[in-house]
Amino acid sequence: MVLSLLLVLSMGARPGTGLPPRHMDSVLELMEALNADSPNRTLPELARALGACSTPGCRAVLGEPPPVPPGLSQHQWVLLRQLLHRDAVVLAPDGSTVALGPLLAGIEVGQKRGSGWPFPTFEPTIDPLYAVTITEALGTSFLLARGGDGATLGPGGCWDNVDDPQNYTLLGPPSPIPDAVANGAMDGVLLGARVAQAPIPLADLLRGYYGMGNTTEQGRARSSYRRRDFGVLMGPEKLEQEVEAMLRVLRVLPATKELLQDVGPEEVVAIAGQAARDFTQLYVECPPIVPRCMWGARPYRGTPRALTLPLESVFIHHTFIPSAPCHSFQSCSRAMRSMQRFHQDTRGWDDIGYSFVVGSDGYLYQGRGWHWVGAHTKGYNSKGYGVGYVGDFTSTLPDPDTIALVRDQLLPCAVRTGRLHHNYTLRGHRQMGRTDCPGNSLFREIETWSGFK
């Protein structure tokens, strides 16, 4: 095992660091080397040996970690720890960042469940899959913050280099569940449930899910549907029940008993309810938005002007150029950079004009964002958000999932979070000026949306 792992981890390392790129491909290469050298040791078990799944609840479900493989040199130990330590995150092909701990723990539970492994029993009953992925972390986060101090969810973050990712930096105050942990938890639940139903080689499971091979009929990676699929599998009521049960189990575990000694049963119920509602709103009901630093935005020129929220309007656009929809993180990021260059260098604007841009890869891309005046609808930029679909939709429509990303997720999310009036007005760009935007087909579509006038 030692020779193969060293070769795999050294290949593609950034010059001068000896460290492998922290993306999903590196995890797959490591997995295949591990399978060749040590078929009785799985990647989830190796991750646990190196510190993943080290929380009291996770250990109670899966047991104490297995021993670290013998014979590793200090250099090999460092390389393995870079990919599999407790807080390790990797960049997925769809542009999302995923924490490996909850992902691999969920897969291990699924594998054990599929093989009939006897999980320990608890009172009250907890689902092992949810416990090792999301409910312990979620309950603990909101338990620690019940005095009003500290963040409970988020933030997102950015990599130093999306082609050779090494360092990941959070974009705000940390919480126990930043976006990467939420992504890893949701993926761990979904893939754990999948592998529990029928055995599947782990490499094939990850390749199929993250789009390194199989994609959906729209060309999207299955991982881009994680929010929708997690919401179908685990609605807010189920999530609340599981968080409450997990907190009651943590009350009797020696390592966490003191943490809950002053928390009464009614407060446990309240904490679980708040945790489930907030998580569902942020990570299931609201759409994923790729931050500027991930698509490679240039700096804003000048001083941005703040919007006064909530806004009253939303204006729908199509980009026209690029004329083709973008179906991957790479192509959508290129489209964003191209539009920003055109808006800044040719139009002379301070930044890309849109508030948000809609890719056909399952993601929104941050332009001016929620808080800053855009340059999308002349005379109305301070009154509404400008949302642009990548492509020319004169005679064709975006696919149904891409339409729903704005209609069913972005707009209701904006209302629920206080950024958009509940009785907002939706209009096409052509209604506000002399233009064909957003194209005949897309305009006919938005005429059927709530709020259109």
Steps between C-alpha positions, in 0.01 A plus 500: 500500500777745589658518154176541305358760738817705487503495120135599477527781753816639341366509144373841402625667817560873488873566444676573825222369721487127438126523569235357267226726363204492736235402252280193464728341240774472762262317731412254223866438418572437867203264521614293203853472640359392834282236335801362313730484802262430787164367381383435856539865602247748355549870448232593760685283756831664412340841544374401845848374590636844412250695710178528301184401689667588830195655671330316789185421305683373194722278715197369685346391168806366315727411790855601577717577198706219348881513536706712264661288227850392605815585311418857401788746487459851638464635146231247411319575826494872416368432149221275626405748770468775240221310326335311785539694824196588710431837334608405146306653212535445126382677186242301303473522119172694526682782683362417845729435797437183697616397847624141483425410863118488482509378139715195577327433833163489325634264236649272768166482682331416169751226427461351847122524482501323165713217640280454806753636750341531847493866601480578871157590635418824678211641696338681332557329165716694255572432136876428474521653152364837613695490827846477341427750223278783617297469821782495756675794333177694456372443851838584654535818294166640613552376854827691531341816356184501712628800698507702179875488451666362191389394154304179457518443123738602221687673359617403155856539388742510210803310379831662417504332158211296359736315263745403777309552825709503816364762740135562577402827672165567663317818399374591847494401866525122533230273637500127575313449171653707221369441149759230430384297801136544397586377150696203635217414740231510232719297263578253777128448565418457131790271414469305824135434420596400146770251595283349774251391234750316280878455509691722260876558476582820682692648207203442270265651758702821527568530127134461416385748764756776448485490123835340429336274246122472519283811498127563479308548178564876525875440525502595869686315770268324743671690782346823369162358610613434859271761654192377320576132559585551867175691548303215346671241719496700821240770541513755784271296728717190467814707549358658815409159643846361435679804646285482813571127540872559448510770767330264744762235424782752547354578842604153624834459319786563747681744269196725447295449817627821659415703190129422541468481877320836526287453187143393574280285276302797367819683407628190318181501292540872428866461400419212266216693340711810440789294364279312255321815380819701449687219327207426270459864405867559428600171340180351356256778414756759386712431191878462500683814390860490376690793657699744291836372619419152368422607143804728486342846516707812456473763776215749491608834350415795718272493802184285490166650607292311752145389425218582742333170585253352449474577129174523309593351163684229309604542138566190288764508224679267268866562426456456120881481487612242606220355287531141617402387851789391722479152650806476724682699766788556261287627210275714720805655668645582158170661401501711816855624441420576136190702591684688772779594256243623248305699757810660651728545197250564218198644681711684755298374797640444846429126496290230339152649482278217625420432862502126430565284197333163443704211365352180361734307730265530799664808653448873521807721468545812709528820303430815702320277749229572757627830633644717220338704223545335162510620139236279340182704444556870427303722731405213732830364626440613857143370504548133414731207443617418149513125434655386173475155344813399309397447136284634218138410572336660201367172363589243768461472876738409779441145619224458763742459791678823409170687477401363840830615654373860485123457503478244782816567700665840457184712509331327798836500682539874443154560650556274802835661581364856483683607184190521280148624583246221526288681237794563265456577130669282238570640153701418193775743399307592181220651706740758643682613185555453127635146483390148407649365824434243648406346164153408378497148641626590845269802517196282426616267775535769768154632415372191684705565817368637826543876525516566124342826391 
